[in-house]
Amino acid sequence: MSTMNISLPDEMKRFVDQQVREGAYAGSSEYVRELIRKDRELAKFRALLDKGATSPIEGKFDAAWFDGLRTQLRTRAKSRKRA
């Protein structure tokens, strides 16, 4: 594993220390690693959104299509409540 040293303003350092003290993370390195993981996931999500925004529209998305989607979601929600 590599080591990286970073400089933080005092206010940010206090915040990181507080997160560690409150037990959310084992140490400041774990906190930073978690932030990087979340940022990578966000970058992947943004890439998917960009891809979707630039892709051609396929199919017919009218009121009936959205009604069917709502019905599917309600059915799934009911089956999860029973489980």
Helices and strands as residue ranges (DSSP letters): H 10-21, H 28-54, H 63-82
